[in-house]
Amino acid sequence: MKSKNHPHFPSEKTLDPTDWAAFREQAHRMLDAAVDRMETYREGPIWNPFPPALQANYQGPLPVEGIGAEATQAHMTALLPFGVGNTHPRFFGWVHGSGTPSNLMADITAAAINANLGGRDHGAMYVEKQVVNWCRELFQFPESSSGLIVSGTSIATVIALKAARDRCFNFSNRKTGLQKNALGPLVGYTSEQTHSCVARAFDILGLGSDALRKIAVNERFEMDTVALQAAIAKDRVAGLTPFVIVGTAGAVNVGSIDDLETLADIAQSENIWFHIDGAFGALGVLSERLSPRLSGIKRADSLAFDFHKWLHVNYDAGFILMRSEEDHRRTFSERPEYLKGAERGLAAGNPWPVEYGPELSRGFRALKVWAQLAEHGTAKLGALITQNCEQAAYLGELVAAHAHLRLMAPVAMNICCFRYQAEGQDDKTTDAINGEIVIQLQIQGIAAPSTTLVNGRNAIRVNITNHRTTRADLALLVREVERIGLELTASAHPAAV
Ligand SMILES: *Cc1c(COP(=O)(O)O)cnc(C)c1O
């Protein structure tokens, strides 16, 4: 296999290895180190703070002369234990996917091809088209829908809301901008529980985050649809132009799912774009337990979700699914002469992904998504989603049965919010103790929940989007919360720790 033929003149340089046999050996060593790391994900503390000695490795000046392959690899190997912890079975913070060892193969393959998926006609493009078709099928979107793989739900939301906005102007605003806007101020609606990426999209799109109305929620933390209709009516009377309703399938605080069917009805009768943030929850359509509550997804104009959360695709990969391919293309298409398509040759394969989003050069994220679905299949991936929901319900039961723990919100899905409550302790002290319990769990390397406010009170938030978690991990978490809670309560000034 050794390349015998080096066509370079002695003065010509390349970044390819001069000794391919040595490179191959080095690559095998790196692969072994990576697999060793993955095989031992359960072992050791959940989080290793990055030691100052290693930090120093990343504080040097710009290298003029390189340090070479061996030293570079040594640095990379040293990094392996210092992830955020989301590969560990007791990582419960925020909403992180846990990844798969098999996805390493997809990343190696993608790196070897080094494809640019902005457009043109090559193998990688067919893989992405397959993923787009699979997403259509998964969410029961029509043939005339379109989609694009992106880095995550945040950018997918920007793409969707740009389409929603531009359609209001029949896309003329793409040339004239919003400065001389005939419609007056545009306004959109979402719930108080919605992720901040929606307000950020309003900001990025020049609408201003004040133009996003945060509708109150009911006791299940779902958008109050009566209040929504009242807000739309009030804005219309005031001469504003309602243009989008953003529903959530799996809200980030407690995992609630808005009444998507009713939101779709309202959007339809008001002639407003209906977008759904389904970052983690949308893939619940794969789970028998959740899919009945997600039936409204198929009525959305656009859906943003992540593969890197509940599908456990290694970071990063998200998706924007758009009901109207035409609206989608008219929102972004702009092909200057140097990007002209062709019927044949490398410039064929139209339309190109660049016509569906803001990016031209795009990596081969599609491969790891395709590989995850192809290898494991939707049945198993869906069963793992159900398993996580059952585990969250189990944790809810442990909490309910515990004298010192209190459930803070119903377990709607895969998230359980609770807190440690010693007898007679006031709310403020309890807030502080629970914040400290979470920090101690992380620092002691036991588990990594995060915190959130539920009805204004600090809660321990356990999100399970983790195919490595077991019920034993949750029982251990409850024991450790109790242990730390008791210790903190016993100390003289717990609020001051
Ligand atoms: C994670 C998340 C987002 C943001 O997604 P990114 O992939 O991190 O950009 C938006 N909404 C919800 C509900 C989320 O959980």
The ligand as an SDF file (V2000), in Angstrom:
LIG
                    3D

 15 15  0  0  0  0  0  0  0  0999 V2000
  -31.1520   22.7520   22.5620 C   0  0  0  0  0  0  0  0  0  0  0  0
  -32.3900   23.4910   22.2590 C   0  0  0  0  0  0  0  0  0  0  0  0
  -32.3870   24.5490   21.3470 C   0  0  0  0  0  0  0  0  0  0  0  0
  -31.1210   25.0600   20.7050 C   0  0  0  0  0  0  0  0  0  0  0  0
  -30.5920   24.0660   19.8610 O   0  0  0  0  0  0  0  0  0  0  0  0
  -29.0490   24.0750   19.4350 P   0  0  0  0  0  0  0  0  0  0  0  0
  -28.9110   22.8120   18.6710 O   0  0  0  0  0  0  0  0  0  0  0  0
  -28.2640   24.0830   20.7090 O   0  0  0  0  0  0  0  0  0  0  0  0
  -28.8150   25.2890   18.6200 O   0  0  0  0  0  0  0  0  0  0  0  0
  -33.5890   25.1540   21.0560 C   0  0  0  0  0  0  0  0  0  0  0  0
  -34.7400   24.7370   21.6300 N   0  0  0  0  0  0  0  0  0  0  0  0
  -34.7860   23.7210   22.5170 C   0  0  0  0  0  0  0  0  0  0  0  0
  -36.0980   23.3030   23.1120 C   0  0  0  0  0  0  0  0  0  0  0  0
  -33.6040   23.0590   22.8660 C   0  0  0  0  0  0  0  0  0  0  0  0
  -33.6400   22.0480   23.7330 O   0  0  0  0  0  0  0  0  0  0  0  0
  1  2  1  0
  2  3  1  0
  2 14  2  0
  3  4  1  0
  3 10  2  0
  4  5  1  0
  5  6  1  0
  6  7  2  0
  6  8  1  0
  6  9  1  0
 10 11  1  0
 11 12  2  0
 12 13  1  0
 12 14  1  0
 14 15  1  0
M  END
$$$$
